[in-house]
Amino acid sequence: MTAPPLMPAAFIGHGSPMNALETNRYTASWRAFGQAVPQPRAILAISAHWYLNATAVTAMPQPRTIHDFYGFPQPLFDVAYPAPGMPELVGEISDLVHPTWIGADVDSWGIDHGTWSVLLHAFPHATVPVVQLSLNAEKAAGYHLQLGARLAPLRAQGILIVGSGNIVHNLGALDRAMPDTGYDWAIRFDQDARERMLTDPSELASLDAHPDYSRAVPTTDPFLPALYVAGLAAAAVATSEPQVLIDGCVGGSLSMASYTLGLPPLTSLDKAVDDNQPTDQPIDLPTDGRNA
């Protein structure tokens, strides 16, 4: 049997849940990414929104679509992403990362919006099995970076690893008058993260010492999925160097930067983005600004 190709990996800055329903330059890039990758055996998603005091993997044959937000329009709550699960992947992951303990979640989680808002564009038919890996809130940045590196052999087994969060994520500072740019501190932090991701991804975990970290990352959960892809990149050969998929800031304090691993720059992306320009509408977030 022919071995599957080495799967790419990606970190996606997913932003507002409304991106699930919208067509803009960011969602166009997610679609282009999905069209460029080989057919995965399964997708292992690491979403900012499954954040608990344990490291666990979903292990149900048919994960439910989780609408883990409030205050948004009804069409967003009507979204279903009926991808199958892959319970056997838990054992493969457990074997890879032993002696790190991995729990098997058979009924408490599913596919949250950090995952499905991206996959609706990248894999709209929902036929590829999807498994989620939780973020362990008790662990420091180095744990997440190292765990990402230890997951690297999955890429040779046909598993597409996708982290989904935001490198800069400060909802309390959102400014609807800044739809397509960021504050100086947000751009500065985002650019420093980009330099590290592209040149020495293992250094992404040390951004907690950055002078803008407390404003850019007031809570760690949106940032942590990037560390998994940085760990994969640090473990990869030179042919899998990270590339920018799309970049930019919205609302002053959200970075939409996304990175791929194991894919060249997508030549079709420029046209996809040109065909899907963002509108001039303000960011569609609830008034409390806590759901992104």
N, C-alpha and C positions, 0 to 999 in steps of 0.2 A: 504494500500500500504506500502510495506517495505521501510523504510528510506534508502537512499543511504549510503554507507560507508563513514566515514570521509576521505575526500580526502587528500592525501599528498600535499606538496608544494615543490618548489625548487628554488634555485638561481643557474643559470648556468653562468659560465665564458665563453663567446662565442668566444672571440678572433677574428681572421681574418675572413672575409666573406668566404674565401676559404675553411673553415672547412665545409661549406655546401656540398662541393663536395668531400671532402677527408675522408679517413678512417684512424684514428689514435686513440691513447689511450683516447683522450677526446671525440671524437664522438662515440667511442664504449661505453663510460660510459653514454652518452645521450641516446643511443639506449637501454641499459640495464635499465635505469630509465623508459623509456616509456613502456617497456615490464613488469615492476614490478608494475605499478600503476593500480588501478581499472579503468574501463572504465569511463572517465569523461562525465558529462553532457555537459560541455564546458570548454575551457581553457581561463583563464584571464591572458594575457601576459603583463608584465611591462618591456618594452624594453628601453635601454639607448638611442635609436635613435628617440624616439618621445618625444622631449624636447621642450616645448613651455611655454608661459606665461599664462597657464590655466591648470586646471585639467579636463580632458575630457575622454570619453569612445567612442570607435567606435560603431556605431549603424546602420551599413548597412548590408543588408542580404547577400551580396556577396562581402566581402572586396577584393580589388585588391592586388596583390603581388607588393610590392614596392622595386625597386632596388636603394636603397639610398646610392650609392657609385659610384666611377668612377676609371678608370685605371686598371680594372681587366679583365681577359680573357672573351671572349664572352659567353662561356658556363654558366658562373655565371649569366649573364644578361638573359639567356634563361630559367632560373629556374622559374617555376610557382608553387605556393602553393595554390591550389584552395579550401581551407577550407571554409565552410559557416561561416557567422557571426551569432550573436544572439542578435538582436536589443532590445529584451525585458530585457536583462540583465542590461541595463542602468538604468532602473527603480529600479531594485532590489538593485543595488549598491547605487543609490541616496538615497533610503530609509535607507540603512544601515548607511551611513556616514552623514546624515542630522545633523546639518545645513550646513556642507561643501557643496559648490556648485559643481555639476558635469555637465559638458557640454556634449551634445550628438553630436558626429561628424558623419554626414551622408554622407559626400562626399570628405573630404580633405585628409584623411589618409587611412589606410588599414592594411596590415601585412608587417612590415618592416623586414630587414634582421636580426636584432637582435632577432626577433622571428622565422622567417622561417628557418634560418640557423640551429637552434636547432631542430625545429619541424620536419624538413625533416628526421632527424635521429630518434627522439623519437616517432613521429606519422607519418610515411611516407605515409600513405594512405590519409591523409588530409580529413578525414571524420568527425573529431570532430570539432564542431564550435569553432572559435577563435575570441576573443574580446581583444582589446588592451586598456590599461589605460595609459594616458600620464604622463610624469614627469613635474610637475609645477616648472619652472625655477625660479619663484619668491619666492619660499618657502625654509625655512631652513631645515636642516637635520631632526630635530625633527618632523616637519610636515609629512615627508615621513614615518618615523618610526611609528608615531601614526596612520596615515592613513592605513598602512599595518595592524596594530593591529585591526583596526575597520572593516577590510575586513574579519576577521577570520571566521565569521558565514557562509561565502560562502562555506567553506570547507565541512560543513555539508549538503550543498545543491548540492553536486556533482560537484563543480567547482574546477578545478585544477589551482592553482595560480603559475605562473612561472615568476620569475624575470630574466632578461638577461642583463648582462653588464660585467664588469671586476673590481675586487676590486683594483688591481693595473693596471693602464692604462696610460702609458706615451709614446706615439708614437714617440715623438721627440727624445727619448733616445734609440729607438730600435737598437739592434746590431745583424745583421744576423749571426755573428760568435758565438752567444750564443743561439743556437736553443732550448735547453732544460734546461735552467737554468736562474737565475735572478741575478741582481746586489745585493750586500749586503743590500742596503736600501730597495729594492723591496721585498726581502725574509723576511727581518725584519718586514716590514709593513704587509705583507701577513700573517705572523705567528701571529702577534698581533691581526689582524682581526679574524683569525681562533680561537684563544683563547677566544675572546669575543663572537663570534658567538656560540661557543659550551658551554660556561659557563654562560654568562650573555648577551644575544643578545641585550638587551636594551642599552648596552654600545657601540654598534657599531657606533651609531651616534656621540659619543664623540671622535672618531678617528680624527676629524678635528683639535684636539689639539696635535696630534702625531708629533714628530719632523721630521718624514719622509713624512708627509702628502702632502706637497707642491710638492714633486717629484713624489710620488705615485699617487696622484690625482690632476694633474694640471687643469683639468676641472671636475666638479662634476658629469656630466651626466652618465658616465659609472659606477660610484660607487653607485648612488642612488637606482637602483633596488635591491641591496642587503639589503637596509634598510627596504624595504617592507617585505621581507622574515624574517628579524630579528624581525620586528614588529609582524608578525604572530607567530614567535617562542616565543616571550615574552608573547603573549596572550594565548599560548597553554598550555595544561596540560602536566604533566611530560612524558606521553607516547608519546608525539610528540617532544621530544628533537631533536635538529638538529644533523645531521650526515654528515661527509665528504663523498661526492660522488666521487670526484677525486680532486687531487691537483697538483701543479706544476707551474713553470714559463717558459715562452718562450720569446726569443728575448731580454732577460735581463730585460725588463720593462713591461711585460704583465703577470698578474696572471691569470691562468686558473682554479683557485679554484672554485669548485661547491659544493653546500650543499643541502641536502634534509631534509625535515621535515615530520615526520609521517611515515617514512620507516626505517626499520632496515638496517644495512649495507648489500649491495647486494652481496650475496654469489656467484652469477654468474658473478660478475664483473671482478674478477681476470682472469677468462678464456677469457672473452670478450676482455679484454685489451691485454692479451698475444697473442690472435689471430689477433690483430690489432695494431701492434707496429708502432710507428711513423717512417717515413722515415728519411733519413739523409739529405733531401733537405732543403735549407734555407726557412725561412718564406716567403710565396708568397704574398708580399705587393707591392702596387705601389711605385714608387720611392719617391713620396712626403710623403708617410707614414701616410696619414691622414684618412684612411678608415679602421677602425676596431671597 
